[in-house]
Amino acid sequence: MTDNFPLLECRNLTVGRGEKRVLNRLSLTIRHLEHTAIIGPNGCGKTTLIRTITRDFYPWQHDNDWALRIMGRDRWHVFELRSLLGIVNNDLVAACTCSFPAREIILSGFFSSVGVWPHHVVEPHMEAKVDDVMRLLEIEHLAERPTNELSSGEAHRVVIGRALVNDPRALVLDEPSTSLDIRATRELRELMRKLAAAGKTLILVTHHLPDLIPEMGRVILMREGQVFRDGPTPEVLTSANLSELFALPLEVVEQGGYYNLW
């Protein structure tokens, strides 16, 4: 069973673009149901980490027999892996914002495509799963609407639904509140809380503290491709740590498990 192993293990993980090291001997472990936020300034390597997990990027040669394990394995068929880790990022939201109706976009998650095409074989259990996911996300009323006619918040829900049809072990949200207004951001947080309560491990990649929900019990701060601070959220999200991380005088304010900056 994959749940017997940590969800994610990095050991001296080094990833580069050209001659530049973007991740520099990064080591961390994330376990199942350990809802974790990865926070850092632009260019710190957090998105590169996610793209390495999903096999868009690969580690440089390393001095041990593995640098990255996902659910106990360092070798995966890429499509199998991406079905087990539901990835939602702004590139995917943009790709899915098109003339296909919302229901079809969600259904296409079974095929790792955008839209359902003639060679795809849609089975009854897939249709039933789409119905379940749309009810969970409370978007049944959007089923036949083209995604390019939806609001940004609605489009994000549809793409999250596309990830959920495969029952992923974790949902990885990369900068999820980009382009969302205040109402849509609040609705996204409520949805994340609902998914956490339903047993989905959440990994949130952001530089925006209001994205965090009270269920995020752990925060990893990244700087220059390495872990800068790591630990329980109240211990890591301090004014001193954030001021040093962003090289600015910052004051962290917490209220009811939610965080913001002044």
C-alpha positions in Angstrom: 0.0 0.0 0.0 1.4 3.4 -0.9 0.0 4.9 2.3 2.7 2.9 4.3 5.3 5.3 2.8 5.7 9.0 3.1 3.8 10.9 0.4 7.0 12.7 -0.6 10.7 12.3 0.3 13.5 14.5 -1.1 17.1 13.8 -0.2 19.7 16.2 -1.4 17.5 17.0 -4.4 19.3 19.2 -6.9 17.6 20.5 -10.0 18.9 23.1 -12.4 18.1 25.1 -15.5 21.2 25.4 -17.6 24.1 25.9 -15.3 22.0 27.4 -12.5 20.9 25.3 -9.5 17.3 26.1 -8.7 16.9 23.4 -6.0 20.2 23.0 -4.1 20.5 19.7 -2.2 16.9 20.1 -0.9 15.8 17.6 1.8 12.3 17.2 3.2 9.6 14.6 3.9 5.8 15.1 3.7 3.5 12.4 5.0 0.0 11.4 4.2 -2.7 13.8 5.7 0.1 16.2 6.7 -1.4 19.3 5.2 1.6 21.5 4.3 2.1 24.9 2.9 5.3 25.7 1.0 6.0 29.4 1.0 8.7 31.6 -0.4 9.5 34.6 -2.7 9.4 34.3 -6.4 12.5 32.4 -7.7 13.0 30.4 -4.5 12.4 27.1 -6.2 9.0 26.1 -4.9 7.3 25.8 -8.3 10.4 23.9 -9.6 9.9 21.5 -6.8 6.4 20.8 -7.9 7.4 20.4 -11.5 10.1 18.0 -10.4 7.6 15.9 -8.5 5.3 15.7 -11.6 8.3 14.8 -13.8 8.3 18.0 -15.9 11.9 18.4 -14.5 14.4 15.8 -13.5 17.1 15.9 -10.8 20.8 16.4 -11.6 23.1 13.5 -11.0 23.3 12.8 -7.3 25.6 11.0 -4.9 23.0 8.6 -3.5 20.8 6.0 -5.1 17.7 8.2 -5.1 17.0 11.9 -4.7 13.2 11.9 -4.9 10.7 9.3 -3.8 6.9 9.6 -4.1 4.9 7.1 -2.0 8.0 4.9 -1.6 9.0 4.8 -5.2 11.6 6.7 -7.2 10.3 5.4 -10.6 6.8 6.1 -11.9 4.9 6.0 -15.2 4.2 9.7 -15.5 0.5 9.5 -16.2 0.0 7.1 -13.3 1.9 9.5 -11.0 -0.1 12.5 -12.1 -3.4 10.7 -11.4 -2.2 10.0 -7.8 -1.1 13.6 -7.3 -3.8 16.0 -8.4 -2.0 19.0 -9.6 -3.8 22.3 -10.0 -1.8 25.3 -11.3 -2.6 28.4 -13.3 -1.2 27.0 -16.6 -3.6 24.1 -16.3 -6.5 26.4 -15.5 -5.6 28.5 -18.6 -5.5 25.4 -20.8 -8.9 24.2 -19.5 -10.5 27.6 -20.0 -11.9 26.9 -23.4 -15.1 26.1 -25.3 -15.5 22.6 -23.7 -18.3 22.5 -21.0 -17.3 22.1 -17.4 -18.6 18.6 -17.1 -16.4 17.5 -20.1 -13.3 19.2 -18.6 -13.8 17.2 -15.4 -14.4 14.0 -17.3 -11.2 14.5 -19.3 -9.2 14.1 -16.1 -9.6 10.3 -16.7 -7.6 10.7 -19.9 -5.1 13.3 -18.9 -6.4 15.5 -21.7 -8.3 18.8 -22.1 -11.7 17.7 -23.3 -13.0 14.3 -24.3 -12.1 13.1 -27.8 -13.5 10.4 -30.2 -10.8 7.8 -29.3 -11.6 8.1 -25.5 -13.9 5.4 -24.1 -16.2 6.9 -21.5 -17.5 4.2 -19.1 -20.5 4.4 -16.7 -18.3 4.5 -13.6 -16.5 7.6 -15.0 -19.9 9.4 -15.5 -20.9 8.5 -12.0 -17.6 9.8 -10.5 -18.0 13.1 -12.3 -21.5 13.4 -10.8 -20.0 12.8 -7.3 -17.2 15.3 -7.7 -19.5 18.0 -9.0 -21.8 17.5 -6.0 -18.8 17.7 -3.7 -17.7 20.9 -5.3 -21.2 22.3 -5.5 -20.9 23.0 -9.3 -23.7 20.9 -10.7 -25.3 24.0 -12.1 -22.1 24.7 -14.2 -22.2 21.3 -16.0 -23.1 22.5 -19.5 -21.5 25.9 -19.4 -18.3 26.4 -21.5 -15.4 27.0 -19.1 -14.5 30.2 -21.0 -17.8 31.7 -19.8 -17.1 30.9 -16.2 -15.6 33.2 -13.6 -12.0 32.6 -12.4 -13.2 31.1 -9.2 -15.6 28.7 -11.0 -12.9 27.7 -13.5 -10.6 26.8 -10.6 -13.3 24.6 -9.1 -13.8 22.8 -12.4 -10.0 22.1 -12.7 -9.9 20.9 -9.1 -12.8 18.6 -10.1 -10.7 17.4 -13.0 -8.0 16.4 -10.6 -10.3 14.8 -8.1 -12.0 12.3 -10.5 -8.9 10.0 -10.1 -9.1 9.9 -6.3 -5.6 11.3 -5.9 -3.7 10.7 -2.7 -3.0 14.4 -2.5 -4.0 17.6 -4.1 -1.2 20.0 -5.0 -2.3 23.6 -5.4 0.3 25.9 -7.0 -0.5 29.6 -6.3 -4.2 28.9 -6.4 -5.5 32.4 -5.6 -3.8 34.1 -8.5 -6.4 36.1 -10.5 -9.1 35.4 -7.9 -11.1 38.2 -6.3 -11.8 38.4 -2.6 -15.0 36.4 -2.8 -13.5 33.7 -4.9 -10.5 33.5 -2.7 -12.7 32.9 0.4 -14.7 30.3 -1.5 -11.4 28.5 -2.4 -10.4 28.4 1.2 -13.7 27.0 2.2 -13.3 24.3 -0.5 -9.8 23.4 0.7 -11.2 22.9 4.2 -13.9 20.7 2.8 -11.4 18.6 0.9 -9.1 18.3 4.0 -12.1 17.1 6.0 -12.8 14.5 3.3 -9.4 13.0 3.7 -7.4 14.6 0.9 -3.8 15.6 1.7 -3.3 19.2 0.7 0.0 20.6 -0.4 -0.2 24.4 -1.0 2.5 26.3 -2.8 2.1 30.1 -2.4 3.7 33.3 -1.4 0.3 34.7 -0.2 -0.4 34.0 3.5 -4.2 34.4 3.3 -4.3 31.2 1.1 -3.6 29.2 4.2 -6.4 27.4 6.1 -6.4 26.3 9.7 -5.9 22.7 8.7 -2.4 23.6 7.4 -0.4 22.3 10.4 3.0 22.6 8.8 4.8 25.3 6.9 8.0 25.0 4.9 9.7 28.3 4.0 12.0 28.1 1.0 14.9 30.4 0.0 17.4 30.0 -2.8 16.4 26.4 -3.5 16.7 25.2 0.1 14.6 24.9 3.2 14.9 28.0 5.2 12.5 27.1 8.0 10.3 24.0 8.6 7.9 23.2 11.3 4.4 23.7 12.9 2.6 26.6 11.4 2.5 28.9 14.5 6.3 28.4 15.1 7.3 29.1 11.5 4.9 31.9 10.5 6.5 34.5 12.7 7.2 38.2 11.9 10.9 37.5 12.4 11.0 34.6 10.0 8.9 36.2 7.3 10.9 39.5 7.6 14.1 37.6 7.1 12.7 35.4 4.3 11.4 38.4 2.2 14.1 40.9 3.3 11.4 43.3 4.4 10.1 44.4 7.8 6.8 42.4 8.1 4.3 41.8 10.8 2.4 38.5 10.8 -1.2 38.6 12.2 -3.1 35.4 13.0 -6.8 35.3 13.7 -8.7 32.0 14.1 -6.1 30.0 12.2 -5.8 32.4 9.3 -2.7 34.5 8.6 -2.0 37.8 7.0 0.7 40.4 6.8 0.8 44.0 7.8 
